[in-house]
Amino acid sequence: MAFVSLKAWRARSAERSALSARLKRDLVAALGLGEADALTVNEIACADPGCPDIETVVLVMRAGEPTRAIRVRRPMDDLAAGDLSEVVAEEGRQREAGNV
């Protein structure tokens, strides 16, 4: 395991936070979320076979509706516009089906 300085860790943390905020801003607009709704964008470790080491999970929390989790099998750094479009489409499918 390599040594990571506190300065480098803080810089990486700030980068991740800014990237997450940008993705969140783009998705809030694309999903048409309102003031009463919430959205999170996080990276998590994925231990499933065939899954990358890190995947992105988007939680869509619309007021009065169940929370919906949409998984994108790639890290936030690798997300493209097509991935964001797929998140919007998947949330629409889940919402239409009434799934959590």
C-alpha positions, 0 to 999 in steps of 0.5 A, a space after each residue: 500500500 502506497 503512502 498518500 499525503 494528507 495534501 494529496 488526499 484533500 486535493 483528490 477529495 475536493 476533485 471528487 466533490 466537484 465532480 459529484 456536484 457537477 453530475 448532480 447539477 446535470 441530473 437534477 436538471 435532466 430529471 426535472 427535480 423540484 425543491 422538495 426532491 433530492 438526489 445523490 451521486 456516489 461511488 461505491 466498491 462493487 464486489 459482484 463478479 463482472 463488475 468494475 472495482 468502482 461503480 457510480 450509484 445515483 439515488 433519486 428521491 422524489 417527494 412522496 415517492 420511493 427512493 430509486 437507485 440507479 447503478 452505472 457500472 463505471 466510476 464517476 470519472 468515466 461517465 459520459 453524456 450517454 450514461 447520464 441519458 441512461 440514468 434518466 431513462 432508467 429512472 423513468 422506467 422504474 418510476 413508470 413501473 412503480 419500482 424502488 
